Amino acid sequence: MTSQAYINQHTSIHLAQVKSCLNLLEHGATIPFIARYRKDATKGLDEVQVELIKQLNEQFISIVKRQKTILNTIEEAGKLTPLLKNKIEHCYSSSELEDLYLPFKKSRKTKADKARELGLEGLAKLIMAQKSNSINETAQSFIKGEITNTKQAIEGALQIVAEWMNEHLALRKVLRKKFLNRGVLITKLKEEKNDTNKKFRAYYQFKKPLKHIASHQFLAIHRADDQGIISLQIKLDEAEVKALGNRFFIKQNSTTKTYLMSAFKDCYKRLLKPSLTNESLKKKKKESDHKAIEIFSKNLRQVLLAPPLGNYNVLAMDPGFKTGCKIVCLDATGQLKHHTTLYPHPPQNKTKEAKKVLASLLKKFAIKAIAIGDGTAGRETLEMVKSIHMDKEIGTYLVNEDGASVYSASSLAREEFGNYDVSVRGAVSIGRRLMDPLSELVKIPPQSIGVGQYQHEVNQKKLAEALERAVISCVNQVGVDLNTTSAYLLSFVSGLGPSLAKKIIEHRNKIGKFTRIEELKNVPRLGEKAFEQAAGFLRIKKSKNPLDNTAVHPESYKWVRLMAKKIGVEIEDLVDNQESLNQLESKKFEEIDGYTFHQIIEELKKQGRDPRAEIVQSQINEKIKTINDLYLGLIIHGRVINVTEFGAFVDLGIKENGLIHKSNLGKDYVKDINSIINLNEQVKTEIIAIDAERKRIGLKLLK
């Protein structure tokens, strides 16, 4: 089987599309580039499909590599038959491949091995043949050496039979499906003292079909098991298991049925059940990891693509009580112009002084917006700021500060603000997040942004890879201003990376600024391939060529010139000009493929336009300050701060967050929560449950 056929078999993507996509990937094309600029070659594949093809290709390569390892190992042992070789070479299921290898990968001597050494394999074969009228009599001829009686002989022979049953490919395949589809996961409390906060009490005595357990539930169970709080097992219906023994091993008119069923019972309990339980739990863990990582990636995308304020002077505040509020003033490019510390809250309570200083700073630095970290003292600081008499045009925003402390202690922050305290760096990060969330948040490890679900339980390598893909996707979706970007943000652009990004910034510093996208080719060590992959995702706002501020790829500039010529206008008259673009759509351009033509038209419609939404100011309910101010039936607005598989958490402006369970998102069953509600969305909710002791608030989505 070829990788193309393997991918085609596992997806609904046509073979020709798969082949074209793999060819592009093999020649160094990136996923963002293929998805945006090679739709003609792939017949419209999007990023998700291209990524899936890439992953399945890697999976195929891994399976083929494992096939070769298994074949070499068995061949070296002198046990490779033509039939076995053919089976292995045509097996593309990882689990079934391991089943084929099972008889040859023993690392220690088994009970069956010992029985063979005692000369009992012949008796085992006679039992399996099911023709002997008296196994007891037959067993007498096997009494020798360590075997002193027929009972020992039969027991040893049944150990060998049990091992043969365990290696039965068809049985393992059927049982594997039953474990996954009909197996019931049962948990029991092991050590309650290990669960100090009763966090896992829902799983002290838990029973549910494995396939119906949600990913967040399974990850919680996995953690509880890992911490020694619970024990778990997967149980199958005993009658079903027994029926399989009869089906696979008992012949009509069998004379050794009793012995065989005894061997099967031992095989299932000692070999099959532990093996398939572990395999099923690993598979469920892998699926749960995938789901949790998928949710984390979706949430991360929404955080990274949050609405930007834009290039305005900003006053940013990292709030605090005892340690005070760290204040920084940033110019429109995000450069630090001033910093100080104010103490408007207890225990100092220097509120009047703080308000006076803030009012002065707003005027002195021509501040257009105020960014306030949403952590400790965030609400109180927002209330204080809103009480200041200031220009109505100055917006006030609560900014998610998760990860700000991680950034402030990072090498990136030290490089930029080495002479400043970490608290100042944290406040700068909050301000810059308001101006451009994407540019600032890429500096922080995604795991620190706080939008994951059991993120420490999932495969960390897979998580890191998925989150990096999400960051790369977002950066390339928005595009990067070549004359203002940092090297770090630039490193995520298609085809670049840290080394080339650094070279580009060095070249920019040398020439002052880029005036045309073609000048990128003058950067040392930046070749044609890197230019091809990156150019479409870079912007030059005041370029000599207006197309340089669009997502039209330079390779398509010739087509834009042709379009302009055909309707008798200049190129600049096409950009963001609906009338001219409408004329183009009515013309025929046989020289340009349909995908490229429509992509050019769409990009010309939105020249220089940011694809992200408009930013909204933060609002608070001044009457609601603690959980004790809430009551059932209260209608309250909030901001979605995390989306999980089971619901969405909402910031209500108090210390505790509320939870909208997915059953309270609407009248109909909700399969994908992100189709109903998004991160950072302002929502109208109703309080439907309050547990002040456990600090839990239940919400129902109204709007």
C-alpha positions in Angstrom: 0.0 0.0 0.0 1.2 3.5 -0.8 0.9 6.5 1.7 -1.6 8.1 -0.8 -3.8 5.0 -0.7 -3.5 4.8 3.1 -4.6 8.5 3.5 -7.4 8.1 1.0 -8.6 5.0 2.9 -8.8 7.0 6.2 -10.3 10.2 4.8 -12.9 11.3 2.3 -10.2 13.2 0.4 -9.7 12.2 -3.2 -6.5 10.4 -4.2 -5.4 13.1 -6.6 -5.8 15.8 -3.9 -3.7 13.7 -1.5 -1.0 13.0 -4.1 -0.8 16.7 -5.0 -0.7 17.8 -1.3 2.0 15.3 -0.4 4.1 16.4 -3.3 3.9 20.0 -2.1 4.8 19.0 1.4 7.8 16.9 0.2 9.1 19.9 -1.7 9.1 22.1 1.4 5.7 23.9 1.2 4.2 24.9 4.6 0.6 24.2 5.6 -0.5 27.8 5.6 1.1 28.3 2.1 -0.6 25.2 0.6 -4.0 26.1 2.1 -4.0 29.7 0.8 -1.9 29.8 -2.3 -2.0 26.3 -3.8 -5.8 25.6 -3.9 -5.5 25.2 -7.7 -3.1 22.2 -7.1 -5.0 20.6 -4.2 -8.5 21.5 -5.6 -9.4 23.6 -2.6 -8.0 21.8 0.5 -8.1 23.9 3.6 -5.6 24.0 6.5 -7.4 21.2 8.5 -7.3 18.8 5.6 -3.7 19.6 4.7 -2.7 19.0 8.4 -4.7 15.7 8.4 -2.9 14.5 5.3 0.5 15.4 6.9 -0.3 13.6 10.1 -1.6 10.5 8.3 1.4 10.4 6.1 3.6 10.4 9.2 1.5 7.7 10.7 1.9 5.6 7.6 5.7 6.1 7.7 5.7 5.0 11.3 3.7 1.8 10.6 6.0 0.9 7.7 9.0 1.4 9.9 7.5 -0.8 12.6 6.8 -3.5 9.9 10.4 -3.5 8.9 11.6 -3.8 12.5 9.3 -6.7 13.2 10.3 -8.5 10.0 14.0 -8.1 10.7 13.6 -9.3 14.3 11.6 -12.4 13.4 13.9 -13.1 10.4 17.0 -12.9 12.7 15.3 -15.4 15.0 14.9 -17.8 12.0 11.1 -17.9 12.4 10.0 -15.8 9.4 7.8 -17.9 7.0 6.5 -16.6 3.6 3.0 -16.6 5.0 3.9 -14.6 8.1 6.0 -12.1 6.0 3.0 -11.5 3.7 0.7 -10.9 6.6 3.0 -8.4 8.2 3.7 -6.5 5.0 0.0 -6.1 4.3 -1.0 -5.1 7.9 -1.5 -1.4 8.4 -3.2 -1.5 11.8 -0.8 -0.8 14.7 -2.7 -3.1 17.1 -3.1 -6.0 14.7 0.6 -5.6 13.7 1.5 -6.1 17.4 -0.8 -9.1 17.5 1.2 -10.7 14.7 4.4 -10.0 16.5 3.1 -11.2 19.9 4.4 -14.8 19.7 7.9 -13.6 19.0 8.5 -10.7 21.5 8.7 -12.5 24.8 11.2 -10.8 27.0 11.0 -13.3 29.9 10.3 -17.0 30.3 6.6 -17.7 30.6 4.7 -20.5 32.3 4.1 -22.0 28.8 7.8 -21.8 28.0 8.6 -23.8 31.2 5.9 -26.3 30.3 7.5 -26.8 26.8 10.9 -27.4 28.4 9.3 -30.1 30.5 8.1 -31.8 27.2 4.4 -31.0 27.5 3.7 -29.4 24.1 2.7 -32.7 22.6 0.0 -33.1 25.3 -1.1 -29.6 24.6 -1.6 -30.4 20.9 -3.6 -33.5 21.8 -5.9 -31.4 24.0 -6.3 -28.9 21.1 -7.0 -31.7 18.7 -10.1 -32.7 20.8 -10.0 -36.4 19.8 -8.6 -38.1 22.8 -11.2 -40.0 24.8 -9.1 -39.9 28.0 -6.6 -37.1 28.5 -5.8 -38.6 32.0 -4.6 -41.8 30.4 -2.7 -39.9 27.7 -1.1 -37.6 30.2 0.5 -40.6 32.0 3.0 -40.9 29.1 4.3 -37.4 29.9 5.2 -38.1 33.5 8.9 -37.7 33.8 11.5 -35.5 35.4 9.8 -32.7 37.3 6.4 -34.0 36.2 5.4 -36.5 38.9 1.7 -37.0 38.2 -1.0 -36.5 35.5 -2.4 -33.4 37.2 0.9 -31.6 36.8 1.2 -32.7 33.2 -2.3 -31.5 32.3 -1.9 -28.2 34.1 1.4 -27.6 32.3 -0.2 -28.5 28.9 -3.0 -26.1 29.6 -0.5 -23.3 30.2 0.7 -23.8 26.6 -2.9 -24.0 25.3 -3.7 -20.7 27.1 -0.7 -19.0 25.4 -1.9 -20.3 22.0 -5.4 -18.9 22.7 -3.8 -15.5 23.7 -2.0 -15.4 20.3 -5.2 -16.2 18.3 -5.4 -13.2 15.9 -9.2 -13.4 15.2 -10.1 -13.7 18.9 -8.0 -10.7 19.9 -9.5 -8.7 17.1 -13.1 -9.5 18.2 -12.3 -9.0 21.9 -10.5 -5.7 21.2 -13.7 -4.4 19.6 -15.8 -5.6 22.5 -13.6 -3.9 25.1 -13.9 -0.6 23.2 -17.6 -0.8 22.3 -19.1 -2.9 25.1 -16.6 -2.7 27.9 -17.7 -1.0 31.2 -15.2 1.0 33.1 -15.5 0.5 36.9 -13.6 2.6 39.4 -13.3 2.0 43.2 -11.9 4.2 46.0 -8.4 3.1 46.9 -6.9 5.8 49.2 -9.3 8.7 50.0 -6.5 10.4 52.0 -4.7 11.1 48.7 -7.6 13.2 47.6 -7.3 16.1 50.1 -9.8 18.4 48.4 -12.3 15.6 47.5 -11.6 16.7 43.9 -12.2 13.2 42.5 -15.1 12.1 44.7 -17.3 11.7 41.6 -15.1 8.7 40.7 -14.9 7.0 44.1 -17.5 4.5 42.8 -18.1 5.0 39.1 -19.4 2.7 36.4 -20.0 3.6 32.8 -19.5 2.1 29.3 -16.0 3.1 28.2 -17.1 4.5 24.9 -19.6 6.9 26.5 -17.1 8.4 28.9 -16.3 12.0 27.9 -12.7 13.0 27.4 -12.7 15.4 30.5 -14.1 12.6 32.6 -11.5 10.0 31.5 -8.6 12.5 32.0 -9.9 13.1 35.6 -10.1 9.3 36.1 -6.6 8.9 34.7 -5.3 11.5 37.1 -7.0 9.9 40.1 -5.7 6.5 39.1 -2.2 7.9 38.6 -2.3 9.5 42.1 -3.4 6.2 43.7 -6.8 7.5 44.7 -8.8 4.9 42.8 -8.4 1.5 41.1 -10.0 0.8 37.8 -10.9 -2.1 35.5 -12.8 -2.8 32.3 -15.5 -5.5 32.6 -17.1 -7.5 29.8 -20.3 -9.6 30.2 -19.0 -13.0 31.4 -21.5 -14.9 29.2 -20.2 -13.1 26.1 -16.7 -13.9 26.9 -17.5 -17.6 27.5 -19.4 -17.7 24.2 -16.2 -16.5 22.4 -14.3 -19.4 24.0 -16.8 -21.8 22.6 -16.9 -20.1 19.2 -13.2 -20.1 18.6 -11.9 -23.2 20.2 -14.6 -25.9 20.8 -15.2 -28.3 17.9 -18.4 -30.3 17.5 -18.3 -33.5 19.6 -15.2 -32.3 21.4 -13.8 -34.7 23.9 -11.6 -32.1 25.7 -14.1 -29.2 26.0 -13.8 -29.1 29.8 -10.0 -28.7 29.6 -10.1 -26.2 26.8 -12.7 -24.0 28.6 -10.5 -24.2 31.7 -7.5 -23.0 29.6 -9.6 -20.2 28.1 -10.8 -19.0 31.5 -7.2 -18.8 32.6 -6.1 -17.2 29.3 -8.8 -14.5 29.6 -8.1 -13.7 33.2 -4.3 -13.8 33.1 -3.4 -12.8 29.6 -6.2 -11.4 27.4 -8.0 -9.2 29.9 -4.9 -7.4 31.3 -3.4 -6.9 27.9 -6.6 -5.6 26.2 -7.6 -3.5 29.3 -4.2 -1.7 29.0 -4.6 -1.4 25.3 -8.2 0.0 25.5 -7.2 2.5 28.3 -4.3 3.7 26.2 -6.6 4.1 23.2 -9.1 6.0 25.3 -6.4 8.1 26.7 -5.1 8.9 23.2 -8.6 9.9 22.1 -9.2 12.0 25.2 -5.8 13.7 24.7 -6.8 14.4 21.1 -10.1 16.0 22.2 -8.6 18.0 25.0 -5.8 19.2 22.7 -8.4 20.1 20.0 -10.4 22.2 22.6 -7.2 23.9 23.8 -6.1 24.7 20.3 -9.6 26.2 19.5 -9.5 28.3 22.6 -5.9 29.4 21.9 -6.9 30.5 18.4 -9.7 32.6 19.9 -7.4 34.2 22.4 -4.7 34.9 19.8 -7.3 36.3 17.3 -8.9 38.5 20.0 -9.8 42.0 18.8 -6.8 44.4 18.9 -7.1 48.0 20.0 -4.5 49.1 17.5 -1.7 51.6 17.6 -2.8 54.0 20.3 -1.1 55.4 23.4 -2.0 53.1 26.3 -1.9 53.3 30.1 -1.6 49.7 31.5 -2.1 48.6 35.1 -1.1 45.4 36.8 -3.4 45.6 39.9 -2.6 44.6 43.4 -3.6 45.3 47.0 -0.6 45.3 49.4 2.0 45.5 46.7 0.1 48.3 44.9 -0.8 48.8 41.2 2.1 48.8 38.7 1.4 51.6 36.1 3.1 51.9 32.7 2.5 54.3 29.9 3.2 53.0 26.4 3.3 54.9 23.1 1.5 53.8 19.9 4.3 51.4 19.0 4.2 49.8 22.5 7.4 51.4 23.7 7.7 52.1 27.5 7.6 55.9 28.3 6.9 55.9 32.0 6.3 53.7 35.0 5.3 54.1 38.6 3.4 52.3 41.5 0.2 53.5 43.1 -1.6 52.3 46.2 -5.3 53.0 45.8 -6.5 49.8 47.7 -6.2 48.4 51.2 -4.1 48.5 53.3 -2.7 51.8 52.1 -6.0 53.2 50.7 -4.3 56.1 48.9 -7.2 56.4 46.5 -7.3 60.1 46.0 -3.6 60.4 45.4 -3.8 57.5 42.9 -6.7 59.1 41.0 -4.9 62.4 40.8 -1.7 60.8 39.4 -3.7 58.8 36.9 -5.6 61.8 35.6 -2.3 63.6 35.2 -0.7 60.7 33.3 -3.7 60.4 31.0 -3.2 64.0 29.8 0.6 64.0 29.8 0.9 61.0 27.6 -2.2 61.6 25.5 -3.6 58.2 26.6 -6.4 56.8 24.4 -7.1 53.5 26.3 -6.5 52.0 29.8 -5.7 48.3 30.1 -6.3 46.7 33.5 -5.1 43.1 34.4 -8.1 41.0 35.4 -6.4 39.2 38.3 -6.2 40.2 41.9 -7.8 43.6 42.6 -8.7 43.9 38.9 -12.4 44.6 39.5 -11.6 47.2 42.3 -9.1 48.9 40.0 -11.6 49.1 37.2 -14.2 50.7 39.5 -11.7 53.2 40.7 -10.5 54.1 37.2 -14.1 54.5 36.0 -14.7 57.1 38.8 -12.0 59.3 37.4 -13.1 62.4 35.4 -11.5 61.8 32.0 -12.1 62.2 28.3 -15.1 60.0 27.3 -13.1 58.8 24.3 -10.6 57.0 26.5 -11.7 53.3 26.6 -11.3 51.1 29.7 -10.6 47.4 29.3 -10.0 44.4 31.5 -7.3 42.3 30.0 -6.7 38.6 30.7 -3.3 38.6 32.5 -2.7 34.8 32.5 0.9 34.2 31.6 2.0 37.8 32.1 4.2 36.8 35.0 5.7 34.0 32.8 6.6 36.5 30.1 8.0 39.0 32.6 10.5 36.5 33.9 11.4 35.2 30.4 14.6 35.8 28.4 12.6 37.8 25.8 11.4 40.2 28.5 14.9 40.5 30.0 16.3 41.2 26.5 13.8 44.0 26.0 13.5 45.4 29.5 16.6 44.1 31.3 16.8 47.2 33.5 13.3 47.0 34.8 11.6 45.0 37.5 9.5 42.0 36.5 6.4 43.8 37.7 7.0 46.6 35.2 7.5 44.0 32.5 4.2 42.3 33.4 2.3 45.6 33.2 3.9 46.3 29.8 2.7 42.9 28.6 -0.9 43.7 29.7 -0.8 47.0 27.8 0.6 45.4 24.7 -2.0 42.6 24.8 -4.7 45.2 24.5 -3.0 46.9 21.6 -2.3 43.6 19.7 -3.0 40.3 21.5 -1.4 38.2 18.8 1.9 40.0 18.7 2.2 39.9 22.5 0.8 36.4 23.3 3.1 34.6 20.9 5.9 35.5 23.3 4.3 33.4 26.1 4.2 29.5 26.2 0.7 28.6 25.1 0.3 26.3 28.1 0.6 29.4 30.4 -2.4 31.3 28.8 -4.9 29.3 30.9 -7.4 28.1 28.4 -6.6 24.4 28.5 -8.6 21.4 29.9 -6.6 18.9 32.0 -3.6 20.2 30.0 -1.0 18.5 32.3 -2.6 15.1 31.8 -2.4 15.0 28.0 0.6 14.0 25.9 2.9 17.0 26.3 4.7 16.5 23.0 1.4 16.3 21.0 0.1 19.3 23.0 3.1 21.4 22.2 3.0 20.5 18.5 -0.7 21.3 18.2 -0.4 24.6 20.0 2.5 25.6 17.9 0.4 24.8 14.8 -2.4 27.0 16.2 0.1 29.9 16.7 1.5 29.6 13.2 -1.9 29.4 11.7 -3.1 32.5 13.5 0.0 34.6 12.7 -0.3 33.7 9.0 -4.1 34.3 9.0 -3.7 37.8 10.2 -0.4 38.6 8.4 2.6 40.5 9.7 3.7 44.1 9.1 7.2 43.8 7.8 8.3 47.2 9.0 7.0 47.0 12.6 7.1 43.3 13.5 9.4 41.8 16.1 11.8 39.0 15.2 9.8 36.7 17.5 6.5 37.3 15.7 8.2 37.1 12.3 9.6 33.7 13.2 6.1 32.2 13.0 5.6 33.3 9.4 5.4 30.6 6.8 8.8 29.6 5.5 10.9 31.6 7.9 11.8 30.6 11.5 14.0 32.3 14.1 17.2 32.4 12.1 15.8 34.1 9.0 13.5 36.3 11.1 16.6 37.7 12.8 18.3 38.3 9.5 15.3 40.2 8.2 15.2 42.5 11.2 19.0 43.1 10.9 18.5 44.0 7.3 15.5 46.2 8.1 17.6 48.1 10.8 20.4 48.5 8.2 18.1 49.9 5.4 15.6 51.8 7.6 12.5 50.2 6.3 11.2 48.0 3.4 9.5 49.9 0.6 8.7 46.9 -1.6 8.2 43.2 -0.9 10.8 42.3 -3.5 13.4 43.9 -1.2 13.1 40.8 1.0 15.2 39.0 -1.6 18.1 41.1 -0.6 18.2 39.6 2.9 21.3 37.4 3.3 20.5 33.6 3.3 16.8 34.2 2.3 16.4 32.2 -0.9 13.7 31.8 -3.5 11.9 29.0 -1.6 11.7 31.0 1.7 10.5 34.1 -0.3 7.8 32.0 -2.0 6.5 30.6 1.3 6.6 33.8 3.3 5.9 36.8 0.9 2.1 36.4 0.8 1.8 36.6 4.6 3.9 39.8 4.9 2.5 43.4 4.6 4.1 46.7 3.8 1.6 49.5 4.6 3.1 52.3 2.6 4.7 50.3 -0.2 5.3 51.7 -3.7 3.1 48.8 -4.8 -0.4 48.7 -3.2 -0.5 45.0 -3.6 2.2 44.7 -0.9 -0.4 45.6 1.7 -2.7 42.7 0.6 -2.6 39.0 0.9 -2.2 38.7 -2.9 1.0 36.7 -3.4 3.7 38.4 -5.5 3.6 35.5 -7.9 0.0 36.6 -8.8 0.9 40.3 -9.3 1.1 39.7 -13.0 -2.5 38.5 -13.0 -3.6 41.6 -11.1 -1.9 43.7 -13.8 -3.7 41.7 -16.5 -7.0 42.3 -14.7 -6.4 46.0 -14.4 -5.5 46.3 -18.0 -8.5 44.3 -19.2 -10.9 46.8 -17.6 -8.7 49.9 -18.3 -7.7 50.9 -14.8 -4.6 51.2 -12.7 -3.7 48.6 -10.1 -4.4 51.0 -7.2 -7.9 51.5 -8.6 -8.7 47.8 -8.1 -7.7 47.6 -4.5 -10.7 47.9 -2.2 -12.8 49.2 -5.1 -16.1 47.2 -5.2 -17.2 48.7 -8.5 -14.0 47.7 -10.3 -13.9 44.3 -8.7 -17.5 43.6 -9.8 -16.5 44.3 -13.4 -13.7 41.8 -13.0 -16.1 39.1 -11.8 -18.1 39.4 -15.0 -15.1 39.0 -17.2 -13.4 35.8 -18.3 -9.8 35.2 -17.6 -8.8 31.9 -19.2 -5.1 32.4 -18.2 -5.9 32.3 -14.5 -7.3 29.2 -12.8 -10.6 29.6 -10.9 -9.1 29.2 -7.4 -6.4 31.8 -7.9 -8.8 34.2 -9.5 -11.3 34.1 -6.7 -8.6 34.3 -4.1 -7.2 37.4 -5.7 -10.6 39.1 -5.8 -11.3 38.3 -2.2 -7.9 39.7 -1.1 -8.3 42.9 -3.2 -11.7 43.5 -1.4 -10.0 43.7 2.0 -6.7 45.5 1.4 -4.9 46.0 4.7 -8.0 45.1 6.7 -7.5 43.2 9.9 -9.5 39.9 9.9 -10.1 40.2 13.6 -13.3 41.6 15.2 -13.8 45.0 16.8 -12.8 45.4 20.4 -15.5 46.0 23.1 -15.0 47.9 26.4 -15.3 46.1 29.7 -18.4 46.6 31.8 -19.1 45.6 35.5 -22.2 45.3 37.6 -21.5 47.7 40.5 -24.1 46.0 42.7 -22.6 42.5 42.4 -19.2 42.4 44.3 -19.1 38.9 45.9 -20.8 35.5 45.5 -23.1 36.5 48.4 -24.7 39.2 46.2 -25.9 36.6 43.8 -29.4 35.0 43.9 -31.3 32.4 41.9 -33.0 33.9 38.8 -30.6 36.9 38.7 -29.9 38.0 35.1 -26.2 38.9 34.8 -23.7 39.7 32.0 -20.2 38.2 31.8 -17.3 37.4 29.6 -16.5 33.8 28.5 -12.9 33.0 29.8 -12.7 29.3 29.0 -14.5 26.8 26.9 -14.3 23.1 27.7 -15.9 19.9 26.5 -18.5 20.1 29.2 -19.3 23.8 29.2 -18.1 27.4 29.3 -16.7 29.4 32.3 -17.8 33.0 32.6 -16.2 35.9 34.4 -19.0 37.6 36.3 -16.8 40.4 37.7 -16.4 38.7 41.1 -13.7 36.3 42.4 -15.6 33.2 41.4 -16.4 32.3 37.8 -19.7 30.8 36.7 -20.2 27.7 34.6 -22.7 27.3 31.8 -22.9 23.5 31.4 -23.4 22.5 27.8 -26.9 21.3 28.8 -27.8 24.9 29.6 -26.5 26.4 26.3 -29.8 26.0 24.5 -32.8 23.8 24.0 -31.2 21.3 21.6 -28.3 18.9 22.2 -25.0 20.7 21.7 -22.3 18.6 20.1 -19.7 21.4 19.5 -19.8 24.1 22.2 -17.7 26.4 20.0 -20.6 26.6 17.5 -22.7 28.2 20.2 -20.3 30.3 22.3 -16.7 31.6 21.9 -13.9 32.7 24.2 -14.0 36.4 25.2 -17.6 36.7 24.1 -19.9 38.9 26.2 -22.9 36.8 27.3 -26.2 37.3 29.0 -26.9 34.6 31.6 -29.2 33.6 34.4 -28.1 32.3 37.8 -29.6 28.8 38.2 -27.4 27.4 41.0 -25.2 28.8 43.8 -23.0 26.7 46.1 -21.2 29.4 48.2 -19.3 26.8 50.3 -17.8 25.1 47.3 -17.6 28.4 45.5 -19.6 27.2 42.5 -22.1 29.1 40.3 -24.3 27.5 37.8 -25.5 29.6 34.8 -27.9 29.3 31.9 -27.2 31.1 28.6 -29.8 33.6 27.6 -28.0 35.5 24.8 
